[in-house]
Amino acid sequence: MTLEEAGRWGLFTPETDAASYPVHEKYQQHLLDQYKLYVEMADRVSTRRLTANSFFLSVNTALLAFVGYANGRDTSSQLWLIGMSGIVLSVLWFLIVTSYRDLNKAKFKIIAEIERRLPLSLYDAEWNAMGRGSHPDRYRPLSHIERRVPWVFFILHGYVVIHAVWIWLR
């Protein structure tokens, strides 16, 4: 994000410049306080993301465990419903993970822009040290991996649907 983009998004405006800040001597402290709060909010988004992943992983695992338990019993003709439910959950999981990834990207762009007004740019320096995510030998963004997991469950649930329909047609 450039300073121009930051201004367009309302992050820094002429009214929030240190010279025109109403309480000029407290500008840096207020900036630092807001920065700390924003970093904490970014961390909370990551925590919510992990909670969502745990929820979807647990539900999908439970659905597949139930399929294993019910397969071959009288309820096996209804397994396609469980498979379809798992497919829907997997797609929703993928969309939620993607949404969290995009939200985190925006938050870290804003954090990097705020850091330009602080003595150190820790997050930006870390991102540079990791090759800005373009060198898998240094760093592989978690979102690349976590966006694949729902598709594994999608395929497994798809197999359940195909298998259940095949049993039902026999």
SERO-4910 file (N, C-alpha, C, O; in steps of 0.05 Angstrom, whole numbers):
BEGIN
 pado doro    nc1    nc2    nc3   cac1   cac2   cac3    cc1    cc2    cc3    oc1    oc2    oc3
  Met    A     17    -23      0      0      0      0     18     25      0     38     26     15
  Thr    A     11     44    -16     27     68    -17     14     89      2     -8     85     11
  Leu    A     29    110      7     18    132     24     -7    143     11    -26    151     25
  Glu    A     -8    144    -16    -31    155    -29    -55    137    -24    -77    146    -19
  Glu    A    -51    110    -26    -73     91    -20    -82     94      9   -106     93     15
  Ala    A    -62     96     27    -69     99     55    -86    124     60   -105    123     75
  Gly    A    -80    146     46    -96    170     49   -123    166     37   -143    175     48
  Arg    A   -125    152     14   -151    147      1   -169    130     19   -193    134     19
  Trp    A   -157    112     33   -173     94     51   -178    108     78   -192     96     94
  Gly    A   -167    131     82   -173    146    107   -154    139    129   -159    147    152
  Leu    A   -132    124    124   -114    117    146    -99    142    155   -100    148    179
  Phe    A    -86    155    137    -72    180    144    -84    203    127    -84    201    103
  Thr    A    -93    223    140   -103    247    126    -88    271    136    -74    270    156
  Pro    A    -90    293    121    -76    317    131    -83    325    160    -67    335    175
  Glu    A   -108    319    167   -117    326    194   -104    308    215   -103    315    239
  Thr    A    -93    285    207    -81    267    227    -50    268    226    -37    251    237
  Asp    A    -39    288    212    -11    292    211     -2    302    239    -17    316    252
  Ala    A     23    296    246     32    304    273     30    334    278     23    343    300
  Ala    A     36    350    257     36    379    261      8    390    266      5    410    280
  Ser    A    -12    378    254    -39    389    257    -56    373    277    -80    378    280
  Tyr    A    -43    354    290    -58    338    309    -65    355    333    -49    370    343
  Pro    A    -90    354    343   -100    371    364    -82    371    389    -77    392    401
  Val    A    -72    348    397    -55    346    420    -27    338    410    -19    315    413
  His    A    -13    357    397     12    352    383     32    336    398     44    317    387
  Glu    A     36    342    424     56    328    440     49    299    445     67    283    453
  Lys    A     24    291    442     16    263    447     11    248    421      2    225    422
  Tyr    A     18    259    399     13    246    373     27    218    372     14    198    366
  Gln    A     53    218    378     67    192    376     56    171    395     53    148    388
  Gln    A     49    180    420     38    161    439     11    150    430      5    126    432
  His    A     -6    168    419    -32    159    409    -29    141    385    -43    121    382
  Leu    A    -10    147    367     -4    130    344      5    102    353     -5     82    343
  Leu    A     23    102    372     32     76    383     10     60    396      8     36    393
  Asp    A     -7     74    411    -29     60    425    -48     48    404    -57     25    407
  Gln    A    -54     63    384    -72     53    363    -59     30    348    -72     11    340
  Tyr    A    -33     32    343    -18     11    330    -20    -15    346    -25    -36    335
  Lys    A    -15    -13    372    -16    -37    390    -44    -49    389    -46    -74    386
  Leu    A    -64    -33    390    -92    -43    389    -97    -57    362   -110    -78    361
  Tyr    A    -88    -45    340    -92    -56    314    -78    -83    310    -88   -102    298
  Val    A    -53    -85    321    -38   -110    319    -53   -131    335    -54   -154    327
  Glu    A    -63   -124    359    -79   -142    375   -104   -152    360   -111   -175    361
  Met    A   -117   -133    346   -140   -141    330   -133   -160    307   -148   -179    301
  Ala    A   -110   -156    295   -100   -174    274    -95   -202    285   -101   -222    273
  Asp    A    -84   -203    310    -79   -228    323   -105   -242    329   -107   -267    327
  Arg    A   -126   -227    337   -152   -239    343   -165   -251    318   -178   -271    319
  Val    A   -161   -238    295   -171   -249    270   -158   -276    265   -171   -295    257
  Ser    A   -131   -278    270   -117   -303    267   -128   -324    286   -130   -348    278
  Thr    A   -134   -316    310   -145   -335    330   -173   -345    321   -179   -369    322
  Arg    A   -189   -327    311   -216   -335    301   -213   -353    277   -229   -372    273
  Arg    A   -193   -348    261   -188   -365    237   -181   -394    246   -191   -413    235
  Leu    A   -164   -396    266   -157   -423    277   -181   -437    289   -184   -461    285
  Thr    A   -198   -422    303   -222   -433    314   -241   -443    292   -252   -465    295
  Ala    A   -244   -428    271   -261   -436    249   -249   -462    236   -264   -480    230
  Asn    A   -223   -462    232   -211   -486    220   -215   -511    238   -221   -532    228
  Ser    A   -212   -507    264   -216   -530    283   -245   -540    281   -250   -564    281
  Phe    A   -264   -521    280   -292   -528    278   -298   -545    253   -309   -566    255
  Phe    A   -289   -534    230   -295   -548    205   -280   -575    203   -291   -594    192
  Leu    A   -256   -576    213   -241   -601    214   -255   -622    231   -258   -645    223
  Ser    A   -265   -613    254   -279   -632    272   -305   -642    260   -311   -666    261
  Val    A   -321   -624    248   -347   -632    237   -342   -650    213   -356   -671    210
  Asn    A   -324   -644    196   -318   -661    172   -308   -688    181   -316   -708    169
  Thr    A   -291   -689    200   -280   -714    210   -303   -731    223   -304   -755    218
  Ala    A   -320   -718    238   -343   -732    250   -362   -743    228   -371   -766    231
  Leu    A   -367   -727    208   -384   -737    186   -372   -762    173   -386   -781    167
  Leu    A   -346   -761    167   -333   -784    154   -332   -808    173   -334   -831    164
  Ala    A   -328   -803    199   -329   -825    219   -357   -838    219   -359   -862    221
  Phe    A   -378   -822    218   -405   -832    217   -410   -848    192   -423   -869    193
  Val    A   -399   -839    170   -402   -854    144   -389   -881    148   -400   -902    139
  Gly    A   -365   -882    160   -352   -908    164   -368   -926    182   -369   -950    178
  Tyr    A   -380   -915    202   -397   -930    221   -422   -940    207   -430   -963    211
  Ala    A   -435   -923    192   -461   -930    180   -459   -946    154   -479   -958    146
  Asn    A   -436   -946    141   -434   -960    116   -440   -989    119   -429  -1003    137
  Gly    A   -457   -999    102   -465  -1027    103   -489  -1033    120   -500  -1055    120
  Arg    A   -499  -1014    135   -523  -1017    151   -547  -1008    135   -544   -999    112
  Asp    A   -570  -1009    146   -594  -1001    132   -594   -972    124   -608   -963    106
  Thr    A   -578   -956    139   -578   -927    133   -560   -920    110   -558   -896    103
  Ser    A   -546   -939     98   -526   -933     78   -539   -919     53   -525   -905     39
  Ser    A   -564   -924     48   -577   -911     26   -581   -881     30   -586   -866     11
  Gln    A   -579   -872     55   -581   -844     62   -554   -830     64   -553   -806     70
  Leu    A   -533   -844     60   -506   -832     63   -501   -810     43   -483   -793     48
  Trp    A   -515   -809     21   -510   -788      2   -517   -761     14   -505   -740      7
  Leu    A   -536   -760     33   -543   -735     47   -520   -725     64   -513   -702     65
  Ile    A   -507   -744     78   -484   -737     94   -461   -727     76   -448   -708     83
  Gly    A   -457   -741     54   -436   -733     35   -442   -705     24   -423   -689     22
  Met    A   -467   -700     17   -474   -673      6   -470   -652     28   -461   -630     22
  Ser    A   -477   -658     52   -473   -639     74   -443   -633     78   -435   -610     82
  Gly    A   -427   -654     76   -398   -651     78   -387   -634     55   -369   -618     59
  Ile    A   -398   -637     31   -389   -621      8   -395   -592     13   -379   -574      9
  Val    A   -420   -586     22   -428   -559     27   -410   -547     49   -401   -524     46
  Leu    A   -405   -562     71   -388   -552     92   -360   -547     82   -347   -527     90
  Ser    A   -350   -564     65   -323   -560     54   -321   -535     37   -301   -520     39
  Val    A   -341   -529     21   -341   -505      5   -342   -480     23   -328   -461     19
  Leu    A   -360   -481     43   -362   -459     62   -336   -455     77   -327   -432     81
  Trp    A   -323   -476     85   -297   -475     98   -276   -461     81   -262   -443     90
  Phe    A   -275   -469     56   -256   -456     37   -262   -426     35   -244   -410     35
  Leu    A   -287   -419     32   -294   -391     29   -287   -375     54   -278   -352     53
  Ile    A   -292   -387     78   -285   -373    103   -255   -370    106   -245   -348    114
  Val    A   -240   -391     99   -210   -389    101   -200   -367     82   -183   -352     89
  Thr    A   -212   -366     58   -204   -346     38   -211   -318     49   -195   -299     46
  Ser    A   -234   -315     61   -242   -289     72   -223   -280     94   -214   -257     95
  Tyr    A   -216   -298    112   -197   -292    134   -169   -284    122   -156   -266    131
  Arg    A   -161   -299    102   -135   -293     89   -135   -264     78   -116   -249     82
  Asp    A   -157   -258     63   -159   -231     52   -160   -209     73   -148   -188     70
  Leu    A   -174   -214     95   -176   -195    117   -148   -191    129   -140   -169    135
  Asn    A   -134   -213    134   -107   -211    146    -88   -196    127    -72   -181    136
  Lys    A    -90   -201    101    -73   -187     82    -77   -156     85    -58   -141     86
  Ala    A   -102   -148     86   -109   -120     88    -98   -109    115    -87    -87    116
  Lys    A   -102   -124    136    -93   -115    162    -62   -111    163    -52    -92    174
  Phe    A    -48   -130    151    -19   -127    151     -8   -106    132     13    -95    137
  Lys    A    -24    -99    112    -16    -76     95    -19    -50    112     -2    -33    110
  Ile    A    -41    -49    127    -45    -25    144    -24    -24    166    -14     -2    172
  Ile    A    -18    -47    178      3    -47    199     30    -37    187     44    -22    200
  Ala    A     37    -47    163     62    -38    150     62     -8    145     82      5    148
  Glu    A     38      3    138     37     32    133     39     48    158     52     69    159
  Ile    A     27     38    180     30     52    206     59     51    215     70     70    225
  Glu    A     72     28    210    100     25    218    119     45    204    141     51    214
  Arg    A    110     56    182    127     76    168    129    101    185    148    117    180
  Arg    A    111    105    204    112    129    221    123    122    249    124    139    267
  Leu    A    132     97    252    144     88    278    174     84    273    183     82    250
  Pro    A    190     82    295    219     79    292    227     54    277    247     54    262
  Leu    A    213     32    281    219      6    268    195     -4    253    172      0    261
  Ser    A    201    -18    231    180    -31    215    183    -61    218    193    -74    199
  Leu    A    176    -71    241    181    -99    247    167   -119    229    180   -138    219
  Tyr    A    141   -115    225    127   -134    208    137   -133    179    140   -154    166
  Asp    A    142   -110    169    151   -107    141    179   -119    139    185   -132    118
  Ala    A    196   -115    158    223   -127    158    222   -158    159    236   -171    145
  Glu    A    204   -168    175    200   -197    177    191   -208    150    200   -228    141
  Trp    A    172   -194    138    161   -203    112    183   -202     91    184   -220     74
  Asn    A    200   -182     91    223   -180     73    242   -203     78    252   -215     59
  Ala    A    247   -209    103    266   -231    110    255   -258    101    271   -276     95
  Met    A    229   -260     99    217   -285     90    212   -286     60    199   -304     50
  Gly    A    223   -266     46    221   -266     17    194   -257      7    186   -262    -15
  Arg    A    178   -243     24    152   -233     18    133   -256      8    115   -251     -8
  Gly    A    138   -280     17    121   -303     11    125   -315    -16    110   -333    -24
  Ser    A    146   -306    -31    150   -316    -58    173   -337    -59    180   -346    -81
  His    A    185   -344    -36    206   -365    -36    197   -387    -17    201   -386      7
  Pro    A    185   -408    -29    174   -430    -12    196   -444      6    189   -456     26
  Asp    A    221   -441     -2    242   -453     14    246   -438     40    257   -449     59
  Arg    A    239   -412     41    241   -395     64    215   -395     80    215   -397    105
  Tyr    A    193   -393     66    167   -390     79    145   -397     60    144   -388     38
  Arg    A    127   -414     70    104   -421     55     80   -411     71     74   -422     92
  Pro    A     66   -391     60     43   -380     75     23   -402     83     16   -419     67
  Leu    A     15   -401    108     -4   -420    119    -30   -421    102    -42   -443     99
  Ser    A    -38   -398     92    -63   -398     77    -62   -415     52    -82   -425     42
  His    A    -38   -419     40    -35   -436     17    -41   -465     24    -54   -480      9
  Ile    A    -33   -473     48    -38   -500     57    -67   -503     67    -81   -522     60
  Glu    A    -76   -484     84   -102   -487     96   -125   -484     76   -147   -493     81
  Arg    A   -120   -473     52   -140   -471     32   -143   -497     16   -163   -501      2
  Arg    A   -124   -515     19   -125   -541      6   -140   -562     22   -152   -580     11
  Val    A   -139   -560     48   -151   -580     66   -181   -583     60   -190   -606     59
  Pro    A   -197   -561     57   -225   -565     52   -230   -581     26   -250   -596     24
  Trp    A   -212   -578      6   -216   -593    -19   -210   -622    -15   -222   -639    -30
  Val    A   -193   -630      3   -188   -658      9   -215   -670     20   -223   -691     12
  Phe    A   -227   -655     39   -253   -665     49   -275   -664     28   -292   -682     28
  Phe    A   -274   -645     11   -293   -643    -12   -292   -669    -28   -312   -680    -35
  Ile    A   -267   -677    -35   -263   -701    -51   -273   -726    -36   -286   -743    -47
  Leu    A   -266   -728    -10   -275   -751      6   -305   -752      8   -317   -774      5
  His    A   -318   -729     12   -347   -729     14   -360   -734    -14   -381   -747    -16
  Gly    A   -346   -725    -35   -356   -731    -62   -355   -761    -67   -373   -773    -79
  Tyr    A   -334   -775    -57   -333   -804    -60   -356   -817    -45   -367   -836    -54
  Val    A   -362   -806    -21   -385   -817     -5   -410   -815    -21   -426   -834    -22
  Val    A   -415   -792    -34   -439   -788    -49   -440   -808    -73   -460   -821    -77
  Ile    A   -418   -810    -87   -417   -829   -110   -421   -857   -101   -436   -872   -113
  His    A   -408   -865    -79   -411   -892    -69   -439   -898    -60   -450   -919    -65
  Ala    A   -452   -878    -46   -479   -882    -36   -499   -884    -59   -517   -901    -58
  Val    A   -496   -868    -79   -513   -870   -102   -509   -896   -117   -529   -908   -127
  Trp    A   -484   -905   -119   -479   -930   -133   -492   -954   -117   -504   -972   -130
  Ile    A   -490   -954    -91   -503   -974    -74   -533   -973    -78   -546   -993    -81
  Trp    A   -544   -949    -78   -573   -945    -80   -583   -955   -107   -605   -966   -109
  Leu    A   -568   -951   -129   -576   -960   -156   -574   -990   -159   -587  -1001   -177
  Arg    A   -558  -1003   -143   -555  -1032   -146   -579  -1046   -136   -580  -1071   -137
***
